[in-house]
Structures are given as structure tokens and as C-alpha cells.
Amino acid sequence: MSQGLETAPTEGTFVDRRKSPAELKSIPIERRQFADSHEDLSPDAAELARAIDQYKLVHRRRFITYEEMLSTILSLGYHK
């Protein structure tokens, strides 16, 4: 065998690196549609941004629909 060349892995050397569902649940995933910081927003806009971020975390959603946004806004007490 020549120096510096690696041989192909033999059967049975495969390592499955995928995580089990139990392991995936323990990894917190933060998903935001807005910027990383809400410091530049008005107090009302920051409250809405935090509420939407929380909704997305709880429901494991990266983006939300207009219906979900409306329900979040209504949950903050806003009305027409």
C-alpha cells in the first residue's frame, strides 16, 4: 500500500451521527423573524416582537402566518 493513501472504510465502520428525537428536544432552538435585538424598537413594538418570538418558540415555527400574528396581537389586548 502506498504511503499517504487511505483505504476505504470496511463494512460495519459506519457511525450514525444523527440525533434521536429525545436528544433533539433537549436542544433549544431560537427562531426569530426579527432582528437579534429589540432595543431600537418602541416599547409597544418591542412587546409585540417578544410576544411573536415567544409564540414561535412555543410552536416551533420559524415564520408565522398573518392569522398567527393576529392572534398574538389580540392576545396582547389590542382590538380594532
Short mmCIF file of the C-alpha atoms (twelve columns), coordinates in Angstrom:
data_MODEL
# 
_entry.id   MODEL 
# 
loop_
_atom_site.group_PDB 
_atom_site.id 
_atom_site.type_symbol 
_atom_site.label_atom_id 
_atom_site.label_alt_id 
_atom_site.label_comp_id 
_atom_site.label_asym_id 
_atom_site.label_seq_id 
_atom_site.Cartn_x 
_atom_site.Cartn_y 
_atom_site.Cartn_z 
_atom_site.pdbx_PDB_model_num 
ATOM 1  C CA . MET A 1  0.000   0.000  0.000  1 
ATOM 2  C CA . SER A 2  1.361   3.462  -0.846 1 
ATOM 3  C CA . GLN A 3  2.070   5.968  1.796  1 
ATOM 4  C CA . GLY A 4  -0.499  8.756  2.305  1 
ATOM 5  C CA . LEU A 5  -3.415  6.895  0.721  1 
ATOM 6  C CA . GLU A 6  -6.280  5.877  2.914  1 
ATOM 7  C CA . THR A 7  -8.236  2.709  2.355  1 
ATOM 8  C CA . ALA A 8  -11.992 2.684  2.002  1 
ATOM 9  C CA . PRO A 9  -13.830 2.039  5.272  1 
ATOM 10 C CA . THR A 10 -14.762 -1.560 5.820  1 
ATOM 11 C CA . GLU A 11 -18.303 -2.710 6.377  1 
ATOM 12 C CA . GLY A 12 -19.511 -2.085 9.928  1 
ATOM 13 C CA . THR A 13 -17.420 1.062  10.499 1 
ATOM 14 C CA . PHE A 14 -20.317 3.452  9.777  1 
ATOM 15 C CA . VAL A 15 -21.092 5.789  12.665 1 
ATOM 16 C CA . ASP A 16 -24.652 7.150  12.680 1 
ATOM 17 C CA . ARG A 17 -24.317 10.773 13.828 1 
ATOM 18 C CA . ARG A 18 -27.991 11.678 13.586 1 
ATOM 19 C CA . LYS A 19 -29.628 12.675 16.826 1 
ATOM 20 C CA . SER A 20 -32.509 10.757 18.315 1 
ATOM 21 C CA . PRO A 21 -35.826 12.603 18.804 1 
ATOM 22 C CA . ALA A 22 -35.188 12.726 22.568 1 
ATOM 23 C CA . GLU A 23 -31.824 14.413 22.002 1 
ATOM 24 C CA . LEU A 24 -33.328 16.941 19.575 1 
ATOM 25 C CA . LYS A 25 -35.949 18.030 22.127 1 
ATOM 26 C CA . SER A 26 -33.227 18.917 24.625 1 
ATOM 27 C CA . ILE A 27 -31.537 21.328 22.196 1 
ATOM 28 C CA . PRO A 28 -33.097 24.789 22.487 1 
ATOM 29 C CA . ILE A 29 -33.642 26.337 19.071 1 
ATOM 30 C CA . GLU A 30 -34.313 30.037 18.950 1 
ATOM 31 C CA . ARG A 31 -36.073 31.124 15.787 1 
ATOM 32 C CA . ARG A 32 -36.655 34.765 15.047 1 
ATOM 33 C CA . GLN A 33 -38.121 36.626 12.156 1 
ATOM 34 C CA . PHE A 34 -36.976 39.958 13.549 1 
ATOM 35 C CA . ALA A 35 -33.505 41.293 14.303 1 
ATOM 36 C CA . ASP A 36 -31.420 39.873 17.126 1 
ATOM 37 C CA . SER A 37 -32.177 42.858 19.323 1 
ATOM 38 C CA . HIS A 38 -35.355 44.759 20.056 1 
ATOM 39 C CA . GLU A 39 -33.507 47.729 21.568 1 
ATOM 40 C CA . ASP A 40 -34.234 50.073 18.634 1 
ATOM 41 C CA . LEU A 41 -37.984 49.471 18.775 1 
ATOM 42 C CA . SER A 42 -40.613 51.488 20.598 1 
ATOM 43 C CA . PRO A 43 -41.883 49.851 23.812 1 
ATOM 44 C CA . ASP A 44 -45.091 48.665 22.101 1 
ATOM 45 C CA . ALA A 45 -43.213 47.265 19.083 1 
ATOM 46 C CA . ALA A 46 -40.696 45.529 21.376 1 
ATOM 47 C CA . GLU A 47 -43.568 43.956 23.330 1 
ATOM 48 C CA . LEU A 48 -45.086 42.668 20.077 1 
ATOM 49 C CA . ALA A 49 -41.721 41.362 18.875 1 
ATOM 50 C CA . ARG A 50 -41.161 39.486 22.155 1 
ATOM 51 C CA . ALA A 51 -44.691 38.041 22.021 1 
ATOM 52 C CA . ILE A 52 -44.176 36.837 18.438 1 
ATOM 53 C CA . ASP A 53 -40.756 35.397 19.314 1 
ATOM 54 C CA . GLN A 54 -42.321 33.552 22.242 1 
ATOM 55 C CA . TYR A 55 -45.135 32.243 20.036 1 
ATOM 56 C CA . LYS A 56 -42.595 30.926 17.528 1 
ATOM 57 C CA . LEU A 57 -40.531 29.261 20.249 1 
ATOM 58 C CA . VAL A 58 -43.541 27.555 21.813 1 
ATOM 59 C CA . HIS A 59 -44.986 26.403 18.485 1 
ATOM 60 C CA . ARG A 60 -41.583 25.612 16.912 1 
ATOM 61 C CA . ARG A 61 -42.217 27.877 13.941 1 
ATOM 62 C CA . ARG A 62 -39.638 29.860 12.018 1 
ATOM 63 C CA . PHE A 63 -42.185 32.072 10.277 1 
ATOM 64 C CA . ILE A 64 -45.782 32.708 11.228 1 
ATOM 65 C CA . THR A 65 -48.904 33.351 9.191  1 
ATOM 66 C CA . TYR A 66 -50.971 36.520 9.343  1 
ATOM 67 C CA . GLU A 67 -53.598 34.602 11.333 1 
ATOM 68 C CA . GLU A 68 -50.992 33.615 13.924 1 
ATOM 69 C CA . MET A 69 -49.725 37.190 14.079 1 
ATOM 70 C CA . LEU A 70 -53.266 38.482 14.548 1 
ATOM 71 C CA . SER A 71 -53.912 36.005 17.365 1 
ATOM 72 C CA . THR A 72 -50.668 37.151 19.044 1 
ATOM 73 C CA . ILE A 73 -51.668 40.807 18.713 1 
ATOM 74 C CA . LEU A 74 -55.124 40.073 20.110 1 
ATOM 75 C CA . SER A 75 -53.578 38.113 22.988 1 
ATOM 76 C CA . LEU A 76 -51.754 41.316 23.973 1 
ATOM 77 C CA . GLY A 77 -55.140 43.035 24.349 1 
ATOM 78 C CA . TYR A 78 -55.240 45.024 21.139 1 
ATOM 79 C CA . HIS A 79 -58.542 45.396 19.331 1 
ATOM 80 C CA . LYS A 80 -59.926 47.264 16.355 1 
# 
